[in-house]
C-alpha cells in the first residue's frame, strides 16, 4: 500500500521553508509543491497540475485544482494515511490548499505547507474538516 509511504515521505518534508511555486525538500515548497515532491519520491516524474497565484482571493476556476487531482489520483473516502486533502480556506474562495494525511484514528493529523510557517504537521481538527472539499489517494503506480 502506498498510503503509509506517502505519509512517511510527507513527514520528511517537515521544516522545509514555504516558498510559492517551489517543490524542493529542505529548500522550499508550497502546498502543491509538497504533494508534487511526495509524488516524485514515490512514483517518479509528477503529472502536470495547474499552478495557482499566492493570492487566496484570486478570481479563478474554483474547481481547476480538484479536476486536475482527479485525473491523476484515485478518489478516496474515510481516513486513509497518505491521502491528499483539498481544502477551501474561505467560504467563497476556490479550493486550492493541499495537505497529506499522516495519522488517523482519534487524533488525525496532516502535513501541509503554509506561508510564514513552512511545512508543518497539524491536527486535522474540526475547522480543517469543515473546509475539506475532497480527498484523493495516490495511485499504486503511474497510470495505475
Buried (B, 14 or more C-beta within 10 A) or exposed (E): EBBEBBBBBBBBBBEBBBBBEBBEBEEBBBBBBBBBBBBBBBBEEBBEBEEBEEEBEEEBEBEBBBEBBBEBBBEBEEEBBBBBBBBBBEEEBBBBBBBBBBBBEEEBBBBBBBEEEBBBBBEBEEEBEEBBBBBBBBBEEEEE
